[in-house]
């Protein structure tokens, strides 16, 4: 096939890792390219995973969500975009790190007083 291919490069540096991959289209529809199964990355290896575009969104933006599974080792991810024929083996157009999302927020203690919200 020719055109643009989007994929993920997933690396498990020390121990094996498992993660679910979801694709969210511009209209909010969520699909899972691997079905209900998680992707497994062997310890010390990198796995390349092609991400299909959401149905009906050939030119619309979409998001990719990587969710590590319970008991998984650390997982590093990069998004790869290639152009031309050959899928992820085609010439590389972009290689972007996938940042971790914030998993907790520290809030100040709540008090029963307006001084908490007024200067």
TACORWO-V950286 format. One record per helix or strand of 2 or more residues. SS is the DSSP state (H for helix, E for strand). FROM is the first residue (numbers start at 1). LEN is the number of residues. If there is no record, write none. Layout:
BEGIN
ss: <SS,SS>
from: <FROM,FROM>
len: <LEN,LEN>
END
This chain:
BEGIN
ss: <E,E,E,E,E,E,E,H,E,H>
from: <4,17,30,39,45,62,76,87,91,114>
len: <9,9,2,3,7,7,8,3,7,3>
END
